[in-house]
Amino acid sequence: MKHIYLDHNASTPMAPEVVNAMEPFLHQHFGNPSAGHWAASPAREAVDKARAQVASLLACRPTEIVFTSGGSEANNQAIKGTFYAGRARGNHIITSVIEHPAVIQPCRFLENQGAQISLVPVDGRGRVDPEDIRRAITPQTILISIMHANNETGSIQPIAEIAKIAKEHKISFHTDAAQSVGKIPTRVDDLGVDLLSVAGHKLYGPKGIGALYIRSGTELEPLIHGAGHESGRRAGTENVLLDVGLGAACALAQKNSNYENIQALRDRFFSALQEKFGKQIVLNGHLGERLPNTLNVSFVGRKGYELLPILEQAGIAASTGSACHAGAVSLSPVLQAMGIPEETGIGTIRFSLGRNTVWEDLQYVLEILS
Ligand SMILES: Cc1ncc(COP(=O)(O)O)c(C=O)c1O
């Protein structure tokens, strides 16, 4: 059976360069980076190099990078860490209705500890209006957390504009960049953020590793207390193997991420879908301000949760934004927040292309869909 993988926003395969970089740390270099002897040096140097590679992609200092167990931990660290460090100054956090659960749920958790959460809306294309954020600010606001790009629609948020507002009010600004790092530029000074989350498995690195960029001077309480690893910001012996993998993935993304080709393929695929299905195809998300690999479309008159198994049977991996439980249809919170009508949203399929996607794969998908 053919295997066509169009679910790169869920996870990516590890790049061969990443696997090669990790290999010596499976077989050879086992030392504890904190030790003082010969076995420690290769591990310590590898962690330093990996940190520098992540920092280079984000155009920040290596000392501003903390390794985490993934995007979820980075988000939790940013949100809870800011709240615990800043509680004396205020308790208000602003985020948006389309954030990943790894942002929404830490906020919900903090509500039980006295935090006040404001969720700003998005427009029909899935974008936040910076003026809504300005209006939501109160003297108690200590954090704004808005994702860089949405995982379902790929819509890119006006991060630099929001950063200006946050700065004017001296409020920490976090962005969940799990989907954007490696796909579009994510230099922290261009974005103007104080905190930025990275997830390794979205950019051809390993699963279970991520990073949090912490602008120097940003107050943050650690989530994990213990010995002084990661400059006292995250205790625990470093995950040398996965740190090396994330570093290699970042270096590769910086060298060549091939997203112009991916975007061209995606747009050609969308045109072909429109040609074949005409008005039965509706694009969800912003036409231009969108991740280059993401195509979220509704097949009007169809049901995504029925289409997906047909694609799966043909060996095509994609995802849907609708579900049916016990006869009740539900759209994803993101599609709901965008105001997508149920009769359109129910037919949603997300195709997310990757570095190895070729036109023949997409032609095959077209055949199966027709
Ligand atoms: C936007 C976004 N944030 C956070 C995460 C969580 O990252 P991880 O799986 O590394 O915990 C994901 C992954 O699905 C994501 O798409």
The ligand as an SDF file (V2000), in Angstrom:
LIG
                    3D

 16 16  0  0  0  0  0  0  0  0999 V2000
    0.7090   25.0300   18.4710 C   0  0  0  0  0  0  0  0  0  0  0  0
    1.2070   23.9120   19.3140 C   0  0  0  0  0  0  0  0  0  0  0  0
    1.6350   24.1590   20.5550 N   0  0  0  0  0  0  0  0  0  0  0  0
    2.1070   23.2050   21.3510 C   0  0  0  0  0  0  0  0  0  0  0  0
    2.1590   21.8880   20.9360 C   0  0  0  0  0  0  0  0  0  0  0  0
    2.6420   20.8350   21.8920 C   0  0  0  0  0  0  0  0  0  0  0  0
    3.9420   20.4520   21.5940 O   0  0  0  0  0  0  0  0  0  0  0  0
    4.5180   19.0440   22.1680 P   0  0  0  0  0  0  0  0  0  0  0  0
    3.7950   17.9710   21.4270 O   0  0  0  0  0  0  0  0  0  0  0  0
    5.9900   19.0810   21.8360 O   0  0  0  0  0  0  0  0  0  0  0  0
    4.2780   19.0340   23.6210 O   0  0  0  0  0  0  0  0  0  0  0  0
    1.7210   21.5830   19.6410 C   0  0  0  0  0  0  0  0  0  0  0  0
    1.7370   20.1800   19.1690 C   0  0  0  0  0  0  0  0  0  0  0  0
    0.7460   19.6250   18.7650 O   0  0  0  0  0  0  0  0  0  0  0  0
    1.2340   22.6060   18.8150 C   0  0  0  0  0  0  0  0  0  0  0  0
    0.7940   22.3710   17.5790 O   0  0  0  0  0  0  0  0  0  0  0  0
  1  2  1  0
  2  3  1  0
  2 15  2  0
  3  4  2  0
  4  5  1  0
  5  6  1  0
  5 12  2  0
  6  7  1  0
  7  8  1  0
  8  9  2  0
  8 10  1  0
  8 11  1  0
 12 13  1  0
 12 15  1  0
 13 14  2  0
 15 16  1  0
M  END
$$$$
